[in-house]
Amino acid sequence: MASSKEYLEFILDQLSGLDGITYRAMMGEYIIYYRGKAVGGIYDDRFLVKPVKAAVAMMPDAERELPYEGAKEMLLVDDVENREFLERLLEAMIDELPAPKKKAPKKK
């Protein structure tokens, strides 16, 4: 089941207090980026984030779910209605996330 554009827009609105939120559509789902780093995504209308230490500390009881078959487990964000919590969560995670990979130059 693909995620709805409405759910994407809801999550983006909840994160609108943060500068540097972007997304990319991928196979019917959406990868969410904060300051150029992938923090998680929207999969089957669920907001999942990478299980970095800060996220686990802020959501110790969060369910671990697979975004899609064969993927690594991610943390389900239950409290998507709480805008302040979402902003604090992403701020706490940012330093633990890997820098974006450099794209190799295109061959001619």
N, C-alpha and C positions, 0 to 999 in steps of 0.2 A: 504494500500500500504506500503510495507516495504521499508526501506531506502537502498540506494545503497552503496556498499563498496567503490565506487569511491568518493561519497560525504563525507563519513567518512574519507577517506584518505586526501581529500582536507582540511577538518576542522582540522585534526590532523597536517597537514603540516602548516596551518595558526597559530597553537598554539605551533609550534616546538621551539619557543624561550623561552618557559617556561619549567622549570624542574618539573617533577612530574605529567605530563599529562598521564592518562591511560584511558582505556575504557573497557566496558563489553557489549557483545552482549546480548540482551534480547528480545525475541519474534519478531525478524526481525528489531529491532531498536537498538540504542546504547546509553548507559549511559556514560557520560563523567565525569571523576574525575580529580580534581586538588589537589595534595598533600593529596590524600586519601579521599577527600570530594566530594560528588556528586554536580556538579555545574549545570548540566542540561543534555541535550542529543540531539540526532539526531532522529527526528521523521518525517517520510514521507519526507525525504530530506530537513528538516528545522532544523536549530540550535536554540534550545529553552533553556533558562536559568531560574533558579528559580528567582522569583520576590522579592529578598531581597532589602532592602533600597538602597544599593549602585548601584545595577543594574537599579532600577527604576530612580535613580538620573542621571545616565549616559545615559539612554534611556527613557526620560520622555514621548515620543510619541510612544513608541514601542507598537505594537499590542499584545494583550493578547490572547493566543491560547491554545487549549487543545492538549496535546501531543497524547492522545488517549481517547476514550469514558470513562467517569467516573473519569478522573484524575483532579487534580487541575490545574488551569490556569498557564501558564508560559509565559515568555516574548520572542517574536520572535526577534532574532538578524538579522537585515537587512544588517548591514555593515560587512558581513563576508569576504569581499575582503580586509578590512583594518586590517592587521596583528597587528599593534601597538595598535589599539583600542581594539581588542580582548584580547590582553595581559593585557592591563590596566583594562579592564572589569573584568577579572578573578582575577587579583590581588586585585581589590577593593572589590570583593565579598567574598574572602576566609575567612575573620574573622567573617563574619555574618552567614556562613554556619554551620550547626550542625556537630559535630564530628561523624565519622562513628559508627554505632551500633556494639557492640561486639556480635559476634556469640556465641550462646549457645553451650556448649560442646556436642558432639554427644553422644547419649546413646548407650550403647553396648547391 
